[in-house]
């Protein structure tokens, strides 16, 4: 019973918030929190990988156009600089 029972001694029926076990989060709540945190990390990781792949594609496009080495170097520096800013 949430909040303890009426007419019962606090020693026999301690008062804890609803959804907790002995003042701790219920195990399923911990599991849900952990799953949400893992999903957020996976999403961030996926976004980071997509951004990095886009940068590599842009550099590869410059290389595929047979650009001079100076232009390829400039593209690499620009993309690497953009990656470091994130």
QUIWOWO-V754068 format. One record per pair of residues at least 6 apart in sequence whose C-alpha atoms are under 6 Angstrom apart, sorted by the first residue. I is the first residue (numbers start at 1). GAP is how many residues later the second one is. If there is no record, write none. Layout:
# QUIWOWO-V754068
{{I/GAP} {I/GAP}}
This chain:
# QUIWOWO-V754068
{{2/16} {3/12} {3/13} {4/9} {4/10} {4/11} {16/7} {20/6} {55/24} {59/16}}
